[in-house]
Amino acid sequence: MLEVIFVSVILGFWLTLPSYAANPMAVLFGGGKPVDMGKNARDGKRLLGDGKTWRGWAGGTISGTTLGLIIIGLASVVGASQAWTFGQFPQSLFRVALLAFGAMLGDMLGSYFKRRMGRERGAKTPILDQYDFLLGSWLLICIFDMGWFLDSFVHGQGWISFLSVIVITPLLHRGVNVLGFRMGHKDVPW
């Protein structure tokens, strides 16, 4: 039983790597023209803010998808089961692209809601800060490939993978943000 739990935890992390990679890579590639083009919502506050840029969105999506392709390749080379390769090609490519793009979409929606709550860029917003990209990622994959999400994160031991990602995400998020702050890519360590 312990082996099943361990494998399920690792599988959950493995299948979430395209989402995990997209979020910090958007920071590294960011800068330039903001996605909201400097526009304000009806409440007079920016739609997203200067931190959400086209370059960051593209860089995060491409980086997460690229990591997903590397994962697919590695798993295929070692002869891993389909669960570890995101399924058969081309669906596997579609899935990793959805996870990466969804992470960027979730991050932007998180910024949108933070602006509506009166939070400034970089303001600490617990739960939303840690999970916005993951929720966007999972929501998008559920819309386009609910079966894969259920097979990977709900059915059988998938629920263990799901819970492990929920627990690991805030810890990983904090660690990556501290690293980005120390490297000078983030203004705040959260």
N, C-alpha and C positions, 0 to 999 in steps of 0.2 A: 504493500500500500504506500509506503514511504517513497518508493521509486516512482510510482504513478503520480504522486503529488509533485515530486521534484521535476519530472518530465513535463507535467502540465504547466508548472510555473515557468520553466524555460521556454516552452512552446508559446505561451502567452506573450512573454517578452519578445521572442523572436518574431512573431506575427505582428507586433506593434512597432517594430523598428522603423519601418518607413514613416510612420507618424512621428515617432520620437525624433528622427533625424530632421524632418522637414522644419519643425519648429525652431530649433537653434540655428539652422542653416539660413533661415530667413533673416536672422539678425546679422549673420556674417555677410550675406549678399545685399543687405538692405541699403537704403539711401536712395536719393533721387526723388522722382515724382511720387507724391502720395496717391494711393488708390482713390481716396475721396476727392482728389483734385482741390483740396482746401475748402470744400463746401461745408456748410453748416446744415444741421437738421432744423426742423421747425422750432425746436427748443432753444435755438441760437448757439448750440454747442456743435463742435466739429462732429462729422459723421463717424470718423475713425481716428483721425489725428495723423501727425507727421510720421509716426513710427510704423505705419503700415504702407509700404511702398510697392510699386509694381515690380521693381527689381527683387525685393525681398520675397514677394509672393512667388515669382517665377523661380528664383534661386532655391527656395524651400521646397517647392513642388518637384523641381527637377532633381534636387539632391535626394529627397525621400524616395522618389521613383528609381533613381540610379542605385541607391542602396538596396532597394527591393529587388532589382534585377541581379545585383551581385549575390544577394541571399538565394534567389532562385537558382542561379548558376552553381553556387557552392553546394546547395542541397542536392542538386541534380548530379553533380560530380561524385559526391559521396554515396549516392544511391538512396537518399532519404525518402521516406514515404511522401505522398502527395500533400499531406498536412503541413509538412515543413517547407514545401515549395510553392505554397499558395495555389495549388491545383495545377491543372494542365495549361499549357500555353495555347492560345493567347489570353485566356481568362486570368492567368496569373499576373500578366503585365497590367491588365485592366484593374485588377484588385490593388496592386501596389500603388498604381497611379491614383486610384480613388482614395486610398488611405493617406497619401501625401497631400493631395489637393484638399481633401476634407480637413486635414490638420490645419492647413492655411485658412480655409474658410471658417473653421471653428475659432481660430485665433482672432480673425477679423470680427466675427460676431461677438466674441468676448470684449473686444475693444469698443464695439458699438454700444453694448450694454453698459460698459464702464463709463462711457461718455454720458449716457442717459442718466446714470446714477450720480453724475457730478464728479466722478473721479478723474483726476488729471493723469496724463501719461506717466507711467511708472509707479502710480499709486498702488499700494498693496491691497489686493482684493482676494482674500482667501477663498478657496474652492474654485472660483471662476478662473483665477490665474493658473491653477494647477491642472484643471480639467477641460478648459475650453477647446483646446486643440484635439484632445482625445474624443470628446463628445462630437465635434464636427466630423472627425474621421470615421467614427463608428456610425454616426447618423447617415453619412453619405454612402458608406458601404451597405448599410441596411436598406437604403432606398433602392440601390441598384443590384445588390446581391445578398439579399436576406438569408438565403440558404447557406452561403459560405459563412456568414457571421454566426448563425445558429450552430452550424457544425463545429466551428472553431472555438466559440466562446460560451456555448450554452449546453448543447447535447453531450452526453457521455461525461467525460472529465473536463469538458470545455468550461464548465462553471468554475473550475479551479483556476484555469487560465484567466478567466474574466476577473475573478477576485484578486488574483496575484497582480494583474495590471492595475487594478484600482488601488492596491496598496503600494506598489512600486512607483507609480507615476509621480506622486508628490515628492518622494525622496529623490528620484532622478531629476525632476524639474528643479528642485532646490539646488542640487549639486551642479547641474549644468549652468544655472543662472549665476551661482557664485563664481564658477570658472569664467563665464563670460564677463562678469564684472571685473574680476582680477586681470583679465586680458585686455580690458578697456573697451569691450564691445557693448557693454550695458552700463547704464547710469546707476542702476540699483541692483543689489544682489538677490532680488526676489523675482 
